[in-house]
Amino acid sequence: MSEKRVPKESTTAPPCQCACPAGIDVPRDIRRIKEGKFDEALAIIREKIPFPSICGFACYAPCEANCSNKQFGEPIAIRALKRAAAEKGGDLWFKNLTIAPATNKRVAVVGSGPAGLSAAYYLATLGHKVTVLEALAQTGGMLRVGIPGYRLPREALDQEVDYLKEVGVEIKTGQRVASVDQLQQDGFDAVFLACGAHQGAKLGIAGDDLPGVVDGISFLRKVNQDEKVEIGKRVAVIGGGNTAVDAARSSIRLGADEVDVIYRRTEAEMTAYEEEVGAAGFEGVNIEYLAAPLALAEKNGALELTLTRMELGKADASGRPRPVAVEGSEYKKQYDNVIAAIGQVPVGTASLGVGLAKGDFIQVDAATLATDKAGVFAGGDVATGPASIIDAIAQGRKAAASIDRFLGGAGQIDQALAPPEQEVMVVDYQATDQARVVMPCISLDERTCSFAAVEAGLSQDLAIKEAERCRGCDARQYEIALYGELCKECSYCAEVCGLGVFGPADKFNEKGYRPMEVQHPERCVGCQLCFYACPDFSIDVSEKETA
């Protein structure tokens, strides 16, 4: 096996990094874990996000969905490695963090979810006086009241919030903001609205206001705030997103014997994270696909839910197949509780004094997140609609840069917190059947009787072992020659390539075939599968020489 060293400036941003809304340098981070340098790995992650522990537990990991290692088997467990770095790394990042001199500018951040806290962190490091105003009694927004503890332990959230206080962020809870005018009158030079979308949507069917019917957001808020929640033995959850799955898994933990998630499309169209859906099934949740509610009624002390079978039609505005009711397929089921998890909207935005879009979401400039009111910005769920943690963090980053520029700064929020990488060492490609590490989890009995964290985390040895699976594709560049005049449109190259390198050309060749073409050469990892699959000998793949 030979190795070579590639200058860092010659590397490219790989698919995993490009897929991360915050732009974490994933290969660099993994290389440090591979070397056992968890301090540096954590510092690299913190160069782009202020909450590595939170993301290590609950990020939906778009980086993994775009990992080039899928071409050889399973993607790298990037989220698990992020958590390992957070748990095993030290305070190198904090020692290298620079807090700019005070600017004497005051910024109000309304809401303490991931978008608000991220913006607050970066603005504080830039020297601004930041005050976070949270309507709830505790900090964290949907991180605390929307995500159950078995996915995101409260200790991890509290620790990340404590770090914010150390960089100078002031947090005030129980502070509901009625209007931005009042904040500006109070002397704040800029305002960031990140108050989330905390109101669940109703089913919109007869009987949806009966006792025992609740929206998923309200249900999870009570559960996550340790309020007493009365739940029966038979529970129906309507919806196919993460809120629905979280409500179902929480119901199991509260003592329900039978929990049905009712979803009008198929598993392929569910917006809930795949691993969460799998975990729900393992814990005893039944998912009933292609079914939709029609009406609710009270019968013999129970809730009688009338349902109809559905079938998939043509794609709707969301790009997913439109569910259509099957005539004459109605049926009834009885439950003690019905939880509606079909969407969520903001609360109280009409009084804030800024322009609104449909659904009372705040209208913002996509590039700057500025509202129609000077000095007021908005981001996260209150502007985008319900999104992921990492998307909200990215919104907070963008807002911090925009607000700093508005206040007279350069908008430069990034800092080098880890030693720079001068060169990258890569070895020759070698096929391997090394499997992805299995995340240790608590037992099924332990899961279903408590809200303890399901994932136990990776040991140092397991983290290093998983990091060794990374091929460092940022330092590997390949040249693909596809001779279209030889191609006979079999598409075998596209079928064997799991990375989307190939696609059909717009024009036909001289032989009357519509040839394939190389549409994304930057995704190639040199596996040669396309070369061996092509019956027309029309593809060549070679590694580029790096200076």
C-alpha positions as CSV (number, residue, x, y, z in Angstrom):
1,M,0.0,0.0,0.0
2,S,1.4,3.3,-1.0
3,E,0.5,6.8,0.3
4,K,0.9,10.3,-0.8
5,R,0.5,13.8,0.7
6,V,-1.9,16.3,-0.9
7,P,-1.7,20.0,0.0
8,K,-4.9,21.1,1.8
9,E,-5.4,23.9,-0.8
10,S,-5.6,21.2,-3.5
11,T,-8.5,19.4,-1.8
12,T,-12.2,19.9,-2.7
13,A,-15.3,20.2,-0.6
14,P,-16.7,16.7,-0.7
15,P,-20.5,15.8,-0.8
16,C,-20.7,15.3,2.9
17,Q,-19.4,18.8,3.6
18,C,-21.5,20.4,0.8
19,A,-24.7,18.7,2.2
20,C,-24.1,20.2,5.7
21,P,-26.1,23.5,6.0
22,A,-23.4,24.8,8.3
23,G,-20.5,23.6,6.1
24,I,-18.6,21.6,8.7
25,D,-15.2,20.3,7.2
26,V,-16.2,16.7,7.8
27,P,-13.1,14.9,6.4
28,R,-10.8,17.1,8.4
29,D,-12.8,16.4,11.5
30,I,-12.8,12.6,10.9
31,R,-9.0,12.6,10.2
32,R,-8.4,14.1,13.7
33,I,-10.6,11.4,15.3
34,K,-8.8,8.7,13.3
35,E,-5.6,10.0,14.9
36,G,-7.2,10.0,18.4
37,K,-7.1,13.9,18.5
38,F,-10.6,14.4,19.9
39,D,-9.7,17.9,21.2
40,E,-8.9,19.1,17.6
41,A,-11.9,17.2,16.1
42,L,-14.2,19.1,18.5
43,A,-12.6,22.4,17.7
44,I,-13.0,21.8,14.0
45,I,-16.7,21.1,14.5
46,R,-17.1,24.2,16.7
47,E,-15.6,26.3,13.9
48,K,-19.0,26.0,12.2
49,I,-21.6,25.1,14.8
50,P,-21.9,26.1,18.5
51,F,-23.7,23.0,19.6
52,P,-21.8,19.8,18.6
53,S,-23.3,17.8,21.4
54,I,-26.8,18.6,20.4
55,C,-26.2,17.8,16.8
56,G,-24.3,14.6,17.9
57,F,-27.5,13.4,19.5
58,A,-30.3,14.7,17.3
59,C,-29.1,15.9,13.9
60,Y,-30.8,14.2,10.9
61,A,-27.3,14.0,9.3
62,P,-27.7,15.1,5.7
63,C,-23.9,14.6,5.5
64,E,-24.4,10.8,5.9
65,A,-27.1,10.8,3.2
66,N,-24.5,12.2,0.8
67,C,-21.5,10.3,2.0
68,S,-19.4,8.9,-0.9
69,N,-18.7,5.8,1.1
70,K,-22.2,4.6,0.2
71,Q,-20.7,3.5,-3.1
72,F,-18.8,0.9,-1.1
73,G,-21.4,0.0,1.5
74,E,-22.8,2.0,4.4
75,P,-22.1,5.7,4.9
76,I,-19.7,6.9,7.7
77,A,-21.5,7.4,11.0
78,I,-20.7,11.1,11.0
79,R,-23.3,12.1,13.5
80,A,-22.1,9.5,16.0
81,L,-18.5,10.7,15.5
82,K,-19.6,14.2,16.1
83,R,-21.0,13.1,19.5
84,A,-17.8,11.2,20.3
85,A,-15.8,14.4,19.6
86,A,-18.1,16.4,21.9
87,E,-17.9,13.9,24.7
88,K,-14.2,13.1,24.5
89,G,-12.8,16.5,23.3
90,G,-11.5,19.1,25.7
91,D,-11.5,22.9,25.8
92,L,-8.9,23.5,23.1
93,W,-11.7,25.3,21.1
94,F,-12.5,27.6,24.0
95,K,-8.8,28.5,24.6
96,N,-8.5,29.4,20.9
97,L,-11.8,31.4,20.8
98,T,-11.4,35.2,20.6
99,I,-14.1,37.5,22.0
100,A,-13.9,40.8,20.1
101,P,-13.8,44.1,22.1
102,A,-17.1,45.5,23.0
103,T,-18.9,47.4,20.3
104,N,-21.5,49.0,22.6
105,K,-24.2,47.7,20.3
106,R,-27.2,45.9,21.8
107,V,-29.0,43.0,20.1
108,A,-32.2,41.3,21.3
109,V,-32.7,37.7,20.2
110,V,-36.4,36.6,20.6
111,G,-36.5,32.9,21.1
112,S,-33.9,30.4,22.5
113,G,-34.2,27.6,20.0
114,P,-31.2,26.6,17.8
115,A,-31.5,29.5,15.4
116,G,-31.7,32.1,18.2
117,L,-29.0,30.6,20.3
118,S,-26.6,30.2,17.4
119,A,-27.1,33.9,16.4
120,A,-26.6,34.9,20.0
121,Y,-23.3,33.0,20.2
122,Y,-21.7,34.4,17.1
123,L,-22.9,38.0,17.8
124,A,-21.4,37.8,21.4
125,T,-18.1,36.7,20.0
126,L,-18.1,39.7,17.7
127,G,-18.3,42.0,20.8
128,H,-22.0,42.8,20.7
129,K,-24.1,42.8,23.9
130,V,-26.7,40.1,23.3
131,T,-29.8,39.4,25.3
132,V,-31.9,36.3,24.6
133,L,-35.6,36.7,25.5
134,E,-37.4,33.4,25.9
135,A,-41.2,33.2,26.6
136,L,-40.9,29.7,28.2
137,A,-39.6,29.1,31.7
138,Q,-36.5,27.3,30.4
139,T,-34.0,27.8,27.6
140,G,-33.9,25.8,24.4
141,G,-37.1,26.3,22.6
142,M,-38.1,23.3,20.6
143,L,-34.8,21.6,21.5
144,R,-36.2,21.3,25.0
145,V,-40.0,21.1,24.6
146,G,-40.2,19.4,21.2
147,I,-37.5,16.7,21.2
148,P,-37.9,14.0,23.8
149,G,-35.1,13.2,26.3
150,Y,-34.5,9.8,24.8
151,R,-33.2,11.5,21.7
152,L,-31.7,14.6,23.3
153,P,-30.8,14.4,27.0
154,R,-31.4,17.6,28.9
155,E,-27.9,17.5,30.3
156,A,-26.4,17.9,26.8
157,L,-28.7,20.8,26.1
158,D,-27.9,22.5,29.4
159,Q,-24.2,22.2,28.9
160,E,-24.3,23.9,25.5
161,V,-26.4,26.7,27.0
162,D,-23.9,27.2,29.7
163,Y,-21.2,27.7,27.1
164,L,-23.2,30.6,25.6
165,K,-23.3,32.3,29.0
166,E,-19.5,31.9,29.2
167,V,-19.1,34.0,26.0
168,G,-21.3,36.7,27.4
169,V,-24.8,35.9,26.2
170,E,-27.5,37.1,28.7
171,I,-30.6,34.8,28.7
172,K,-33.9,35.9,30.2
173,T,-36.7,33.3,30.5
174,G,-40.4,34.0,30.9
175,Q,-40.1,37.0,28.6
176,R,-42.9,37.2,26.0
177,V,-42.2,39.9,23.4
178,A,-45.3,41.6,22.1
179,S,-43.7,43.9,19.5
180,V,-40.4,44.8,18.0
181,D,-41.2,48.5,18.5
182,Q,-41.0,48.1,22.2
183,L,-37.6,46.4,21.9
184,Q,-36.3,49.3,19.8
185,Q,-37.7,51.8,22.2
186,D,-35.8,49.9,25.0
187,G,-32.5,50.7,23.2
188,F,-31.8,47.6,21.2
189,D,-29.9,48.4,18.0
190,A,-31.0,45.2,16.2
191,V,-33.5,42.4,16.8
192,F,-33.4,38.8,15.6
193,L,-36.8,37.0,15.7
194,A,-36.3,33.3,16.2
195,C,-39.5,32.5,18.1
196,G,-40.2,29.2,16.4
197,A,-43.5,27.5,15.4
198,H,-45.0,26.3,18.6
199,Q,-48.7,25.8,17.6
200,G,-49.9,22.4,16.3
201,A,-52.4,22.2,13.5
202,K,-55.9,20.7,14.0
203,L,-57.1,17.7,12.0
204,G,-59.9,19.7,10.5
205,I,-62.5,16.9,10.8
206,A,-65.6,16.5,12.8
207,G,-64.9,15.7,16.5
208,D,-61.3,17.0,16.5
209,D,-62.1,19.0,19.6
210,L,-63.4,16.1,21.7
211,P,-61.7,15.3,25.0
212,G,-58.8,13.0,24.5
213,V,-57.8,14.7,21.2
214,V,-54.6,16.8,21.3
215,D,-52.1,18.2,18.9
216,G,-48.6,16.7,18.8
217,I,-46.8,19.9,19.7
218,S,-48.8,20.4,22.9
219,F,-48.5,16.8,23.8
220,L,-44.7,16.8,23.5
221,R,-44.4,20.1,25.3
222,K,-46.2,18.7,28.4
223,V,-44.2,15.4,28.2
224,N,-40.9,17.2,27.9
225,Q,-41.7,19.7,30.7
226,D,-42.5,16.8,33.0
227,E,-46.2,17.8,33.3
228,K,-48.7,15.1,34.2
229,V,-50.0,13.6,30.9
230,E,-53.0,11.3,30.9
231,I,-52.6,8.7,28.2
232,G,-54.8,5.7,27.6
233,K,-53.9,2.2,26.5
234,R,-54.8,2.7,22.8
235,V,-53.4,5.7,21.0
236,A,-53.6,6.9,17.4
237,V,-51.1,9.4,16.1
238,I,-52.0,11.1,12.8
239,G,-49.0,12.2,10.6
240,G,-45.8,11.0,9.1
241,G,-43.2,13.5,10.4
242,N,-40.8,13.5,13.3
243,T,-43.4,15.0,15.6
244,A,-45.7,12.1,14.9
245,V,-42.9,9.5,15.6
246,D,-41.8,11.3,18.7
247,A,-45.4,11.4,20.0
248,A,-45.8,7.7,19.3
249,R,-42.6,6.7,21.0
250,S,-43.4,8.9,23.9
251,S,-46.8,7.3,24.3
252,I,-45.2,3.9,24.5
253,R,-43.0,5.2,27.4
254,L,-46.0,6.6,29.1
255,G,-47.7,3.2,29.3
256,A,-49.7,2.8,26.1
257,D,-50.1,-0.8,25.0
258,E,-51.3,-0.1,21.4
259,V,-49.9,2.8,19.4
260,D,-50.8,3.3,15.7
261,V,-49.2,6.0,13.5
262,I,-51.7,6.6,10.7
263,Y,-50.1,8.1,7.6
264,R,-51.9,8.8,4.3
265,R,-48.9,8.0,2.1
266,T,-46.3,5.1,2.1
267,E,-43.1,4.7,4.0
268,A,-41.2,6.1,1.1
269,E,-42.9,9.5,1.5
270,M,-42.6,9.9,5.2
271,T,-40.7,13.0,6.3
272,A,-39.7,11.4,9.6
273,Y,-36.0,10.3,9.9
274,E,-35.6,6.8,8.7
275,E,-33.7,5.6,11.8
276,E,-36.4,7.1,14.0
277,V,-39.1,5.2,12.1
278,G,-37.1,2.0,12.5
279,A,-36.7,2.7,16.3
280,A,-40.4,3.2,16.7
281,G,-41.1,-0.1,15.1
282,F,-38.6,-1.8,17.3
283,E,-40.3,-0.3,20.4
284,G,-43.7,-1.6,19.4
285,V,-45.3,1.2,17.4
286,N,-47.4,0.1,14.5
287,I,-47.5,2.3,11.4
288,E,-50.6,2.1,9.2
289,Y,-49.8,3.4,5.8
290,L,-52.2,4.7,3.1
291,A,-54.9,5.6,5.6
292,A,-56.4,9.0,6.5
293,P,-58.9,10.2,9.2
294,L,-62.4,11.2,8.2
295,A,-64.2,11.9,11.5
296,L,-64.1,11.4,15.2
297,A,-66.9,10.6,17.6
298,E,-67.4,9.6,21.2
299,K,-68.7,6.0,21.6
300,N,-68.9,3.9,24.7
301,G,-66.4,6.0,26.6
302,A,-63.8,5.8,23.7
303,L,-62.9,7.8,20.6
304,E,-64.2,6.2,17.5
305,L,-62.0,7.2,14.5
306,T,-63.4,6.8,11.1
307,L,-60.7,6.2,8.5
308,T,-60.5,5.7,4.8
309,R,-58.0,3.7,2.7
310,M,-55.8,5.8,0.3
311,E,-54.0,5.3,-2.9
312,L,-51.3,7.4,-4.5
313,G,-52.0,9.5,-7.5
314,K,-50.0,12.1,-9.4
315,A,-47.4,14.3,-7.7
316,D,-48.7,17.3,-5.9
317,A,-47.0,20.7,-5.2
318,S,-44.6,19.0,-2.7
319,G,-43.3,16.7,-5.4
320,R,-44.7,13.6,-3.6
321,P,-47.5,11.4,-4.9
322,R,-50.9,12.9,-4.0
323,P,-53.0,10.6,-1.7
324,V,-56.5,9.9,-3.0
325,A,-59.3,8.3,-1.0
326,V,-60.4,4.9,-2.1
327,E,-64.2,5.0,-2.6
328,G,-66.1,2.7,-0.2
329,S,-63.1,1.8,1.9
330,E,-64.1,3.5,5.1
331,Y,-63.5,1.6,8.4
332,K,-63.5,2.4,12.1
333,K,-61.1,1.9,15.0
334,Q,-61.4,2.8,18.7
335,Y,-58.8,4.7,20.7
336,D,-58.4,6.3,24.1
337,N,-56.4,9.2,22.7
338,V,-55.8,10.7,19.2
339,I,-52.7,12.9,18.7
340,A,-52.7,15.1,15.6
341,A,-49.2,15.7,14.3
342,I,-49.9,17.1,10.9
343,G,-48.1,20.5,11.0
344,Q,-47.2,23.5,13.1
345,V,-47.4,27.3,12.7
346,P,-46.0,30.3,14.7
347,V,-47.9,31.9,17.5
348,G,-48.3,35.7,18.1
349,T,-46.4,36.9,15.0
350,A,-49.3,39.2,14.0
351,S,-48.5,41.6,16.8
352,L,-44.8,41.8,16.2
353,G,-45.0,44.6,13.6
354,V,-43.2,42.9,10.7
355,G,-44.4,41.7,7.4
356,L,-45.9,38.2,7.3
357,A,-46.2,35.5,4.7
358,K,-48.9,32.8,4.4
359,G,-49.5,31.0,7.6
360,D,-48.3,33.9,9.8
361,F,-44.7,33.0,9.1
362,I,-42.4,36.1,9.0
363,Q,-41.4,37.3,5.5
364,V,-37.7,37.7,5.2
365,D,-35.1,38.5,2.5
366,A,-33.6,35.1,1.6
367,A,-30.0,36.4,1.4
368,T,-29.9,38.5,4.6
369,L,-32.9,37.3,6.7
370,A,-33.9,41.0,7.0
371,T,-37.6,41.8,7.5
372,D,-39.4,44.8,6.1
373,K,-38.5,46.7,9.3
374,A,-35.1,48.3,9.5
375,G,-32.8,46.5,12.0
376,V,-35.1,43.6,12.5
377,F,-34.2,40.1,11.2
378,A,-35.9,36.7,11.5
379,G,-35.0,33.1,10.9
380,G,-35.5,29.5,11.9
381,D,-38.9,27.9,12.0
382,V,-40.8,31.2,12.3
383,A,-39.5,32.2,8.9
384,T,-38.8,28.9,7.1
385,G,-41.5,26.7,8.6
386,P,-40.6,23.6,10.6
387,A,-37.1,22.5,9.8
388,S,-34.1,20.6,11.3
389,I,-31.7,21.6,14.0
390,I,-28.8,22.0,11.6
391,D,-30.9,24.1,9.2
392,A,-31.9,26.3,12.1
393,I,-28.2,26.6,13.2
394,A,-27.4,27.6,9.6
395,Q,-30.1,30.3,9.8
396,G,-28.6,31.6,13.0
397,R,-25.2,31.8,11.4
398,K,-26.6,33.8,8.4
399,A,-28.5,36.1,10.7
400,A,-25.5,36.8,12.9
401,A,-23.4,37.8,9.9
402,S,-26.2,40.0,8.5
403,I,-26.8,41.7,11.8
404,D,-23.1,42.3,12.3
405,R,-22.9,44.0,8.9
406,F,-26.0,46.1,9.8
407,L,-24.2,47.2,13.0
408,G,-21.1,48.3,11.0
409,G,-19.1,45.1,11.2
410,A,-17.6,42.9,8.4
411,G,-20.0,40.0,9.0
412,Q,-17.1,37.6,9.6
413,I,-18.3,35.1,12.1
414,D,-15.9,32.2,11.6
415,Q,-12.7,31.7,13.7
416,A,-9.9,29.1,13.4
417,L,-10.3,27.1,16.6
418,A,-8.1,24.1,15.6
419,P,-4.5,23.9,14.2
420,P,-4.7,24.3,10.4
421,E,-4.3,21.3,8.1
422,Q,-1.4,21.9,5.8
423,E,-1.6,18.6,3.9
424,V,-3.7,15.5,3.7
425,M,-2.3,12.0,3.6
426,V,-4.1,9.5,1.4
427,V,-3.5,5.9,0.6
428,D,-4.2,3.9,-2.5
429,Y,-7.8,2.8,-2.9
430,Q,-8.4,-0.6,-1.3
431,A,-11.7,-2.5,-1.3
432,T,-12.8,-3.3,2.2
433,D,-15.8,-5.0,3.7
434,Q,-15.4,-3.3,7.1
435,A,-18.9,-2.7,8.3
436,R,-20.2,0.5,9.9
437,V,-19.9,0.4,13.6
438,V,-23.1,-0.4,15.5
439,M,-24.2,2.3,17.9
440,P,-24.5,0.7,21.4
441,C,-28.1,1.3,22.7
442,I,-29.9,0.5,25.9
443,S,-32.2,-2.5,26.0
444,L,-35.8,-2.5,24.8
445,D,-37.1,-2.9,28.4
446,E,-35.0,0.1,29.5
447,R,-36.3,2.2,26.5
448,T,-40.0,1.6,27.0
449,C,-40.2,2.4,30.7
450,S,-38.2,5.7,30.8
451,F,-37.0,8.7,28.7
452,A,-33.3,7.8,29.2
453,A,-31.1,8.4,26.1
454,V,-31.4,5.4,23.8
455,E,-28.0,5.7,22.2
456,A,-25.1,5.0,24.6
457,G,-22.4,6.7,22.4
458,L,-19.2,5.3,20.9
459,S,-16.2,4.4,22.9
460,Q,-12.9,5.9,21.9
461,D,-11.8,2.7,20.2
462,L,-15.1,2.4,18.3
463,A,-14.9,6.0,17.2
464,I,-11.4,5.6,15.8
465,K,-12.4,2.3,14.1
466,E,-15.3,4.1,12.4
467,A,-13.2,7.1,11.4
468,E,-10.8,4.7,9.7
469,R,-13.5,3.8,7.2
470,C,-13.5,7.3,5.7
471,R,-11.7,7.4,2.4
472,G,-10.8,11.1,2.5
473,C,-12.5,11.7,-0.8
474,D,-11.8,15.5,-0.5
475,A,-8.2,14.7,-1.4
476,R,-9.0,12.3,-4.2
477,Q,-9.9,13.8,-7.6
478,Y,-10.7,11.6,-10.6
479,E,-11.1,12.3,-14.3
480,I,-13.9,10.5,-16.1
481,A,-13.9,10.2,-19.9
482,L,-17.2,9.1,-21.4
483,Y,-17.2,8.7,-25.2
484,G,-20.8,9.5,-26.1
485,E,-20.4,8.4,-29.7
486,L,-19.9,4.8,-28.4
487,C,-22.7,4.9,-25.8
488,K,-25.8,2.8,-26.6
489,E,-28.1,4.2,-23.9
490,C,-28.0,1.2,-21.6
491,S,-27.6,3.4,-18.5
492,Y,-25.6,0.7,-16.6
493,C,-23.1,3.3,-15.5
494,A,-25.9,5.3,-13.7
495,E,-27.3,2.2,-12.2
496,V,-24.0,1.0,-10.6
497,C,-23.0,4.6,-9.5
498,G,-24.8,5.4,-6.2
499,L,-23.3,8.9,-6.2
500,G,-25.2,10.5,-9.1
501,V,-22.1,11.1,-11.3
502,F,-24.0,10.2,-14.6
503,G,-27.1,11.5,-16.2
504,P,-28.7,11.4,-19.7
505,A,-27.5,14.0,-22.3
506,D,-29.8,16.5,-23.9
507,K,-28.9,15.4,-27.5
508,F,-28.8,12.1,-29.4
509,N,-25.5,10.8,-30.8
510,E,-24.9,10.0,-34.5
511,K,-26.2,6.5,-34.0
512,G,-29.5,7.7,-32.7
513,Y,-28.9,6.9,-29.0
514,R,-29.3,9.4,-26.2
515,P,-26.0,8.8,-24.5
516,M,-25.2,9.2,-20.8
517,E,-22.9,12.0,-19.8
518,V,-20.7,12.9,-16.8
519,Q,-22.8,15.5,-14.9
520,H,-21.1,15.5,-11.5
521,P,-17.4,14.5,-11.9
522,E,-16.7,16.0,-8.5
523,R,-18.6,13.1,-6.9
524,C,-16.5,10.3,-8.4
525,V,-14.5,8.2,-5.9
526,G,-12.7,6.0,-8.4
527,C,-14.4,2.8,-7.6
528,Q,-14.3,1.8,-11.4
529,L,-17.7,0.2,-11.2
530,C,-18.9,2.2,-14.2
531,F,-15.8,1.1,-16.2
532,Y,-16.6,-2.6,-15.6
533,A,-20.3,-2.2,-16.1
534,C,-20.1,-0.5,-19.5
535,P,-20.6,-3.0,-22.3
536,D,-19.6,-0.5,-24.9
537,F,-16.1,0.3,-23.5
538,S,-17.1,4.0,-23.6
539,I,-15.8,5.0,-20.1
540,D,-12.3,5.6,-18.7
541,V,-11.6,6.6,-15.1
542,S,-8.2,7.8,-13.9
543,E,-7.0,9.6,-10.8
544,K,-5.8,13.2,-11.3
545,E,-2.3,14.1,-10.3
546,T,-2.2,16.6,-7.5
547,A,0.5,19.2,-7.2
